[in-house]
Amino acid sequence: MAEKIIILDFGSQYTQLIGRSLREFNVYCEIIPFNKQIEMANDVKGIILSGSPFSVNEKDHPKIDFAGFGNLPVLGICYGAQLMAKAFGGTVEKSDKREYGRSHLHLEKKSLLLDDVNQDSNVWMSHSDTITKIPDGFSITGSTPQIPVAAFEIADQGKKFFGLQFHPEVYHSEEGKKILKNFLTKICHCKCDWTPEHFINDTVSHIKNQVGNGEVIMALSGGVDSTVAAVLIHKAIGNRLHGIFVDHGLLRRNEFEQVLHSYKNMGLNVKGVNASEQFYTKLKGHSEPELKRKIIGGTFIEVFDKEARSLKGIEFLGQGTIYPDVIESVSVHGPSVTIKSHHNVGGLPAHMNLKLIEPLRMLFKDEVRRVGTELGIPSEILNRHPFPGPGLAIRILGEVTPDKVDILQRADDIFITELQKSGLYATVWQAGVILLPVKSVGVMGDERTYESTVALRAVTSVDGMTADWAKLDYDFLGHVSNEIINRVKGVNRVVFDISSKPPATIEWE
């Protein structure tokens, strides 16, 4: 069993960043809501308490029992530090002003947590309460020009408690990763040996035990998550994994054939099902975004269920669920508001009475790619941009028709191909074209035209939770615009979306 760190989540927007930072040091960690019962098994090496939008001075603020941690080292970050201070008899008060942004950490005392951190290192603050008195027995190890208690600890008398008022997990804290590594290696004594190879061996062994002699069915999309999950399952049980790749008619140009070819070369047992006419018929006359998603999700289940019933002895459903999906579904605020229906296989387990296999459910996206590389999966799949489950349906604003899909596929193919040819594809997290329900006047040759408008969308991001518009070169954009207008009949105007997330989403629907 891999050693691990438990991160107790109090609802901070940065909690996932803590997890990602620890995984970068090859330490396995789990993010668990603060109010969920956890078992302090022998493999747990330490506890981290996240920040929170709550105040420790609110009547019903989130609380935990520190006695339940035994002798494990505990690191409190922001709210976690304030909770720790208050629990052991310190004082936390409302600040005169909200402390937000960069500050400089002044080292007050030698500390293993802050070992090798430079004097006046930049740190990132985000809080409206402040610790005005630390508990008896604790000592202040760091301050800033604004606050006297930026870091404090007690590391004797059998106790190992550390508090940071700033956020070491965000990149604005220039030596934050060093501080987290100190906690892992010098305080928790983690071996830092949780590697992709380690994960693959453990996961394959687990799948073999879970499935036994059973059969597994899985919906594949050509995307990173489902492909890596399928290869792991196939490595464990071979052709007893039955992959189904459904063409709903909303894929990118030639994608159905290309993905099936890739799967065949990888040795996967995959059946391609062309059901585009069925999806087009169901979508006819509908333009409301969420209804389109639900129609696609429902139709997908119908098609997938029919294929599953043609197979005998299926007991398990494989899925490419990754850790951010898991975290979102067990949020400390309760289950998140309706997740967009592009998770269109979400209704399958209950509908088909199958047991789930989710080999990637504890991995972040970048870790999935690292595992995929270790498994030898081709880079054209591993480095493929994310693509929504409903496909081009949510990039066609309004009703979906075969003619509109054809226009969008051609325009999108030009944009993606030009990004690849120019070497820009790898610098962009996600890109695509949107077909707008807008027509405008144009002139082509001596003729007046009245045709459609498309929008180019390209963003940079780490995980899609936030995103900035990609600063593509003007000459490149001009070239793409000319190529689309000259080669795609039905389009006479191209625009570029320069909105970031938030407030805008990456997709338009």
Phi, psi and omega per residue, in radians:
M1 nan 2.296 -3.135
A2 -1.245 2.460 3.038
E3 -1.161 2.662 -3.079
K4 -2.574 2.794 3.022
I5 -1.931 2.357 3.063
I6 -1.684 2.211 3.049
I7 -1.862 2.013 3.102
L8 -1.541 2.133 -3.021
D9 -1.655 2.115 3.071
F10 -1.824 0.244 3.051
G11 1.765 0.219 -3.131
S12 -1.199 2.545 3.055
Q13 -1.208 -0.233 -3.085
Y14 -1.777 0.029 -3.022
T15 -0.993 -0.760 -3.135
Q16 -1.093 -0.532 3.118
L17 -1.145 -0.590 3.075
I18 -1.077 -0.848 -3.141
G19 -1.042 -0.790 -3.137
R20 -1.081 -0.695 -3.123
S21 -1.120 -0.740 3.140
L22 -1.157 -0.705 3.141
R23 -1.116 -0.525 3.118
E24 -1.094 -0.429 3.108
F25 -1.643 0.288 3.138
N26 1.034 0.678 3.045
V27 -2.033 2.209 3.132
Y28 -1.303 2.391 3.119
C29 -2.485 2.736 3.067
E30 -2.245 2.385 3.084
I31 -1.707 2.108 -3.047
I32 -2.242 2.354 3.063
P33 -0.980 2.463 -3.061
F34 -0.992 -0.489 -3.045
N35 -1.657 0.199 3.113
K36 -1.707 2.396 3.120
Q37 -1.133 2.265 3.111
I38 -2.154 2.603 3.109
E39 -1.727 2.179 3.121
M40 -1.501 1.297 -3.120
A41 -1.289 2.995 -3.081
N42 -1.136 -0.366 -3.104
D43 -1.423 -0.153 3.113
V44 -1.375 2.158 -3.077
K45 -1.804 -0.303 -3.123
G46 -3.090 2.940 -3.095
I47 -2.190 2.401 3.008
I48 -2.124 2.320 3.111
L49 -1.810 2.175 -3.059
S50 -1.369 3.065 2.963
G51 -1.307 -3.041 -3.073
S52 -2.906 2.660 3.012
P53 -1.354 -0.152 -3.104
F54 -1.459 2.942 3.034
S55 -2.015 2.444 3.127
V56 -1.193 -0.185 3.121
N57 -1.660 -0.030 3.038
E58 -1.284 2.625 -3.055
K59 -1.017 -0.813 -3.070
D60 -1.906 0.726 -3.115
H61 -1.175 2.642 3.122
P62 -1.065 2.347 -3.117
K63 -2.270 2.804 3.046
I64 -2.443 2.883 3.102
D65 -1.738 1.818 -3.113
F66 -1.137 -0.453 3.140
A67 -1.118 -0.445 -3.109
G68 -1.231 -0.148 -3.111
F69 -1.530 -0.119 -3.138
G70 1.071 -2.293 -3.136
N71 -1.745 0.248 -3.129
L72 -1.202 2.500 3.036
P73 -1.147 2.464 -3.130
V74 -2.249 2.272 3.073
L75 -2.028 2.078 3.081
G76 -1.755 2.282 -3.137
I77 -1.991 2.149 3.112
C78 0.982 -1.876 3.099
Y79 -0.989 -0.681 3.123
G80 -1.045 -0.664 3.106
A81 -1.209 -0.720 3.126
Q82 -1.150 -0.689 3.098
L83 -1.090 -0.739 3.115
M84 -1.093 -0.827 -3.130
A85 -1.035 -0.810 -3.111
K86 -1.182 -0.679 -3.100
A87 -1.111 -0.528 -3.096
F88 -1.775 0.248 3.010
G89 1.790 0.124 3.082
G90 -1.418 -3.078 -3.100
T91 -2.181 2.303 3.080
V92 -2.147 2.219 -3.085
E93 -2.228 2.814 3.077
K94 -1.165 2.318 3.101
S95 -1.287 2.698 3.061
D96 -1.114 -0.543 3.100
K97 -2.547 2.692 3.108
R98 -1.163 2.227 -3.132
E99 -1.696 1.868 -3.033
Y100 -2.441 2.249 3.082
G101 2.044 -2.919 -3.056
R102 -1.273 2.543 3.005
S103 -2.564 3.118 -3.093
H104 -2.071 2.209 -3.095
L105 -1.502 2.113 3.059
H106 -1.748 2.145 -3.119
L107 -1.370 2.143 -3.067
E108 -1.718 -0.450 -3.019
K109 -2.753 2.620 3.116
K110 -1.080 2.376 -3.084
S111 -2.630 2.385 3.068
L112 -1.076 -0.639 -3.113
L113 -1.118 -0.649 -3.078
L114 -1.801 0.302 -3.114
D115 -1.039 2.323 3.091
D116 1.208 0.217 3.045
V117 -1.484 2.382 -3.087
N118 -1.272 2.560 3.035
Q119 -1.072 2.366 3.128
D120 1.151 0.519 3.079
S121 -1.120 2.501 3.113
N122 -1.206 2.303 3.052
V123 -2.309 2.823 -3.054
W124 -1.970 2.122 -3.140
M125 -1.767 2.555 3.045
S126 -2.778 1.436 -3.099
H127 -2.778 2.760 3.103
S128 -2.044 -0.188 2.998
D129 -1.819 2.833 3.089
T130 -2.501 2.619 3.119
I131 -1.463 2.048 -3.106
T132 -1.768 -0.314 3.095
K133 -2.582 2.204 3.120
I134 -1.492 2.772 -3.131
P135 -1.152 2.734 3.074
D136 -1.039 2.414 3.132
G137 1.618 -0.354 3.108
F138 -1.504 2.817 3.084
S139 -2.337 2.596 3.101
I140 -1.421 2.229 3.142
T141 -1.950 -0.228 3.139
G142 -2.719 2.563 3.101
S143 -2.422 2.986 3.007
T144 -2.288 2.947 3.104
P145 -1.013 -0.418 -3.086
Q146 -1.615 -0.597 -3.035
I147 -2.320 2.465 -3.110
P148 -1.351 -0.408 -3.097
V149 -2.077 1.557 3.087
A150 -1.710 -0.420 3.088
A151 -2.637 2.408 3.121
F152 -2.620 2.841 -3.085
E153 -2.872 2.875 2.871
I154 -2.400 2.113 -3.050
A155 -2.265 0.615 3.052
D156 -2.516 -2.977 -3.117
Q157 0.964 0.517 3.126
G158 1.346 0.087 -3.137
K159 -1.955 2.519 3.077
K160 -2.376 1.449 3.140
F161 -2.072 2.304 -3.095
F162 -2.307 2.369 3.130
G163 -2.215 2.401 3.070
L164 -2.200 2.175 3.105
Q165 -1.341 -0.336 3.140
F166 -1.723 3.063 -3.092
H167 -1.854 1.773 3.130
P168 -1.275 -0.291 -3.033
E169 -1.381 -0.297 -3.110
V170 -1.589 2.637 -3.017
Y171 -1.198 -0.303 3.104
H172 -1.141 -0.477 3.053
S173 -1.418 1.754 -2.886
E174 -1.112 -0.454 3.095
E175 -2.058 0.416 -3.128
G176 -1.090 -0.687 3.133
K177 -1.114 -0.630 3.120
K178 -1.118 -0.691 3.127
I179 -1.137 -0.763 3.120
L180 -1.136 -0.677 3.107
K181 -1.134 -0.664 3.067
N182 -1.027 -0.734 3.129
F183 -1.093 -0.737 -3.100
L184 -1.199 -0.824 -2.963
T185 -1.641 -0.705 -3.037
K186 -1.612 -0.348 -3.109
I187 -1.925 -0.823 3.135
C188 -1.568 -0.231 3.126
H189 0.992 0.748 3.081
C190 -1.248 2.550 -3.135
K191 -1.424 -0.329 3.141
C192 0.993 0.879 -3.082
D193 -2.115 0.333 3.135
W194 -1.514 1.655 -3.032
T195 -1.900 2.918 3.051
P196 -0.955 -0.701 3.133
E197 -1.095 -0.746 3.092
H198 -1.039 -0.828 -3.124
F199 -1.079 -0.789 -3.109
I200 -1.063 -0.831 -3.127
N201 -1.058 -0.783 3.136
D202 -1.136 -0.739 -3.071
T203 -1.201 -0.774 3.124
V204 -1.070 -0.736 3.111
S205 -1.096 -0.724 3.141
H206 -1.133 -0.743 -3.137
I207 -1.112 -0.729 3.105
K208 -1.008 -0.783 -3.140
N209 -1.194 -0.669 -3.094
Q210 -1.215 -0.753 -3.038
V211 -1.494 -0.578 -3.079
G212 1.057 -2.158 3.110
N213 -1.716 0.249 -3.064
G214 -1.330 3.081 -3.136
E215 -2.031 2.530 -3.102
V216 -2.150 2.400 3.022
I217 -2.006 2.574 -3.071
M218 -2.650 2.384 3.034
A219 -1.483 2.193 3.128
L220 -1.939 2.616 -3.075
S221 -2.171 -0.174 -3.016
G222 1.569 -0.094 3.139
G223 -1.443 3.013 -3.070
V224 -1.095 -0.904 -2.987
D225 -1.112 -0.893 -3.088
S226 -1.160 -0.598 -3.129
T227 -1.209 -0.802 3.128
V228 -1.110 -0.730 3.107
A229 -1.064 -0.736 -3.128
A230 -1.127 -0.725 -3.131
V231 -1.140 -0.666 3.091
L232 -1.107 -0.797 -3.140
I233 -1.140 -0.733 3.125
H234 -1.093 -0.658 3.118
K235 -1.085 -0.523 -3.117
A236 -1.484 -0.698 -2.980
I237 -2.228 0.024 3.089
G238 1.132 -2.433 -3.033
N239 -1.333 0.130 2.965
R240 -1.356 -0.049 2.922
L241 -1.589 2.143 3.140
H242 -1.927 1.830 3.124
G243 -1.514 2.440 3.071
I244 -2.129 2.096 3.109
F245 -1.959 1.885 -3.062
V246 -1.648 2.197 3.016
D247 -1.621 1.861 3.129
H248 -1.562 0.172 3.122
G249 1.390 0.138 -3.044
L250 -2.152 0.330 3.095
L251 -1.435 3.014 3.058
R252 -1.262 2.887 -3.066
R253 -1.010 2.222 3.108
N254 1.108 0.200 -3.051
E255 -1.184 -0.666 -3.103
F256 -0.993 -0.874 -3.112
E257 -1.193 -0.702 -3.108
Q258 -1.138 -0.755 -3.114
V259 -1.184 -0.747 3.105
L260 -1.052 -0.678 3.118
H261 -1.112 -0.759 3.122
S262 -1.084 -0.774 -3.136
Y263 -1.099 -0.698 3.124
K264 -1.085 -0.751 3.130
N265 -1.151 -0.436 3.132
M266 -1.500 -0.076 3.098
G267 1.442 0.211 -3.130
L268 -1.400 2.562 3.113
N269 -1.553 1.593 -3.001
V270 -2.233 2.357 3.061
K271 -1.909 2.264 3.075
G272 -1.609 2.340 -3.119
V273 -2.176 2.003 3.107
N274 -1.568 1.859 -3.113
A275 -2.118 0.437 -3.026
S276 -1.014 -0.731 -3.119
E277 -1.092 -0.655 3.120
Q278 -1.094 -0.726 3.133
F279 -1.227 -0.764 3.136
Y280 -1.038 -0.717 -3.141
T281 -1.091 -0.770 -3.121
K282 -1.194 -0.545 -3.079
L283 -1.461 -0.257 -3.048
K284 -0.998 2.250 3.079
G285 1.494 -0.018 -3.094
H286 -1.911 2.357 -3.103
S287 -2.250 -0.194 -3.100
E288 -1.285 2.221 -2.991
P289 -0.959 -0.891 -3.071
E290 -1.196 -0.568 3.085
L291 -1.155 -0.693 3.103
K292 -1.070 -0.753 3.117
R293 -1.042 -0.785 -3.098
K294 -1.171 -0.668 3.094
I295 -1.086 -0.778 -3.136
I296 -1.137 -0.765 3.119
G297 -1.084 -0.786 -3.141
G298 -1.140 -0.740 3.133
T299 -1.171 -0.658 3.093
F300 -1.029 -0.784 3.138
I301 -1.066 -0.705 3.111
E302 -1.046 -0.847 -3.105
V303 -1.143 -0.799 -3.104
F304 -1.128 -0.738 -3.140
D305 -1.075 -0.718 3.130
K306 -1.082 -0.751 3.127
E307 -1.163 -0.672 -3.133
A308 -1.122 -0.670 -3.107
R309 -1.200 -0.330 3.100
S310 -1.401 -0.145 3.121
L311 -1.815 2.625 -3.106
K312 -1.851 2.499 2.986
G313 1.336 0.324 3.128
I314 -1.305 2.148 3.125
E315 -2.037 -0.366 -2.989
F316 -2.208 2.609 3.046
L317 -2.042 2.105 3.058
G318 -1.514 2.466 3.095
Q319 -2.451 2.662 -3.118
G320 -1.667 0.571 3.116
T321 -0.997 2.337 3.081
I322 -2.027 3.005 -2.928
Y323 -1.053 -0.728 3.112
P324 -0.998 -0.583 3.076
D325 -1.134 -0.707 -3.124
V326 -1.166 -0.799 -3.132
I327 -1.057 -0.776 -3.124
E328 -1.045 -0.657 -3.053
S329 -1.345 -0.267 3.099
V330 -2.109 0.640 -3.134
S331 -0.956 2.595 3.108
V332 -1.146 -0.288 3.095
H333 -1.569 0.150 -3.059
G334 1.631 3.043 -3.134
P335 -0.946 2.372 -3.081
S336 -1.120 2.781 3.071
V337 -1.014 2.779 -3.023
T338 -0.633 2.028 3.032
I339 -1.270 2.436 -3.128
K340 -0.908 2.488 -2.997
S341 -1.251 0.176 3.106
H342 -1.268 -0.176 2.961
H343 -1.370 1.156 -2.868
N344 -1.381 0.009 3.015
V345 -1.770 0.144 -3.092
G346 -1.043 -0.501 -3.120
G347 -1.554 -0.018 -3.026
L348 -1.212 -0.773 -3.078
P349 -0.997 -0.836 -3.135
A350 -1.167 -0.693 -3.083
H351 -1.157 -0.669 -3.015
M352 -1.825 -0.043 3.116
N353 1.009 0.839 3.138
L354 -1.955 2.673 3.064
K355 -1.514 2.425 -3.042
L356 -1.498 2.477 2.938
I357 -2.178 2.032 -3.096
E358 -2.244 1.396 -3.019
P359 -1.155 -0.288 -3.084
L360 -1.847 0.173 -2.953
R361 -1.135 -0.238 3.134
M362 -1.917 0.240 -3.107
L363 -1.957 2.519 2.955
F364 -1.436 2.879 -3.047
K365 -0.989 -0.775 -3.115
D366 -1.148 -0.558 3.101
E367 -1.234 -0.613 3.078
V368 -1.033 -0.750 3.137
R369 -1.151 -0.661 3.114
R370 -1.124 -0.716 3.101
V371 -1.142 -0.733 3.113
G372 -1.054 -0.691 3.093
T373 -1.102 -0.769 3.118
E374 -1.084 -0.554 3.138
L375 -1.418 -0.139 3.115
G376 1.428 0.381 3.125
I377 -1.261 2.379 -3.092
P378 -0.985 2.523 -3.086
S379 -1.120 -0.497 -3.129
E380 -1.141 -0.371 3.040
I381 -1.603 -0.798 -3.098
L382 -1.089 -0.639 -3.070
N383 -1.752 0.253 3.120
R384 -1.209 2.431 3.082
H385 -1.082 2.596 3.018
P386 -0.997 2.549 3.139
F387 -2.420 2.282 -3.031
P388 -1.171 2.560 3.110
G389 -0.922 -0.806 3.115
P390 -1.283 -0.005 3.063
G391 1.064 -2.438 -3.049
L392 -1.235 -0.149 3.140
A393 -1.056 -0.591 -3.128
I394 -1.672 0.154 2.967
R395 -1.949 0.092 2.968
I396 -1.951 1.825 -3.119
L397 -1.311 2.112 -3.087
G398 1.816 -2.784 -3.087
E399 -1.159 2.483 3.111
V400 -1.668 2.208 3.067
T401 -2.302 2.740 3.107
P402 -0.982 -0.659 3.140
D403 -1.119 -0.742 3.127
K404 -1.154 -0.699 3.105
V405 -1.051 -0.739 -3.138
D406 -1.087 -0.770 3.115
I407 -1.057 -0.831 -3.080
L408 -1.176 -0.710 3.109
Q409 -1.016 -0.751 -3.115
R410 -1.174 -0.773 3.134
A411 -1.148 -0.759 -3.131
D412 -1.116 -0.688 -3.136
D413 -1.094 -0.680 3.106
I414 -1.131 -0.805 -3.105
F415 -1.080 -0.873 -3.098
I416 -1.144 -0.741 3.136
T417 -1.073 -0.734 -3.138
E418 -1.195 -0.615 3.059
L419 -1.079 -0.735 3.141
Q420 -1.183 -0.778 -3.115
K421 -1.116 -0.588 -3.081
S422 -1.501 -0.093 -3.110
G423 1.410 0.171 -3.096
L424 -1.579 -0.271 -3.041
Y425 -0.995 -0.750 -3.086
A426 -1.255 -0.322 3.141
T427 -1.522 -0.159 -3.114
V428 -1.894 2.371 -3.123
W429 -1.350 -0.702 3.125
Q430 -2.678 2.446 3.129
A431 -2.537 2.668 3.097
G432 -3.093 3.089 -3.138
V433 -2.038 2.499 3.106
I434 -1.969 2.291 3.065
L435 -1.653 2.027 -3.046
L436 -1.584 2.626 3.080
P437 -1.450 0.833 -3.053
V438 -2.286 2.231 3.038
K439 -2.011 2.600 -3.124
S440 -2.514 2.843 -3.129
V441 -1.365 2.453 3.068
G442 -2.536 2.998 3.091
V443 -2.242 2.166 3.092
M444 -2.224 1.943 -2.998
G445 1.195 -2.235 3.104
D446 -1.763 0.157 -3.068
E447 -1.818 2.518 3.018
R448 -1.502 2.329 3.118
T449 -2.058 2.764 3.057
Y450 -2.449 1.543 -2.952
E451 -2.286 -3.082 -2.984
S452 -1.389 2.817 3.084
T453 -1.967 2.395 3.010
V454 -2.083 2.629 3.096
A455 -1.988 2.326 3.024
L456 -1.514 2.322 3.119
R457 -2.198 2.157 3.099
A458 -2.508 2.251 -3.089
V459 -2.299 2.725 2.967
T460 -1.895 2.480 -3.096
S461 -2.897 2.963 3.017
V462 -1.762 -0.801 -3.064
D463 -2.419 0.112 3.117
G464 1.500 -0.154 -3.142
M465 -1.213 -0.667 2.971
T466 -2.281 2.749 -3.116
A467 -2.736 2.602 3.062
D468 -2.080 2.618 3.128
W469 -1.224 2.430 -3.085
A470 -1.276 2.300 -3.102
K471 -1.478 1.262 -3.114
L472 -1.314 2.557 -3.098
D473 -1.083 2.433 -3.127
Y474 -1.035 -0.726 -3.137
D475 -1.100 -0.680 3.113
F476 -1.117 -0.800 -3.138
L477 -1.091 -0.698 3.118
G478 -1.107 -0.684 3.126
H479 -1.138 -0.788 3.137
V480 -1.086 -0.759 3.128
S481 -1.015 -0.818 3.136
N482 -1.090 -0.733 -3.131
E483 -1.089 -0.768 -3.126
I484 -1.145 -0.835 -3.091
I485 -1.138 -0.656 -3.113
N486 -1.344 -0.490 -2.993
R487 -1.906 -0.268 -3.097
V488 -1.929 1.831 3.129
K489 -1.172 2.263 -3.126
G490 1.922 -0.114 3.120
V491 -2.140 2.236 3.090
N492 -2.255 0.147 3.126
R493 -2.622 2.360 3.128
V494 -2.203 2.280 3.093
V495 -2.139 2.853 -3.106
F496 -2.112 2.205 -3.093
D497 -1.437 2.037 -3.126
I498 -1.989 0.599 3.083
S499 -1.726 2.584 -3.118
S500 -1.841 2.906 3.093
K501 -1.979 2.151 -0.215
P502 -1.279 2.932 0.173
P503 -1.541 -0.375 -3.093
A504 -1.445 2.687 3.002
T505 -1.511 2.945 3.109
I506 -1.231 -0.888 3.041
E507 -1.405 2.806 -3.125
W508 -1.580 -0.329 3.079
E509 -2.229 nan nan
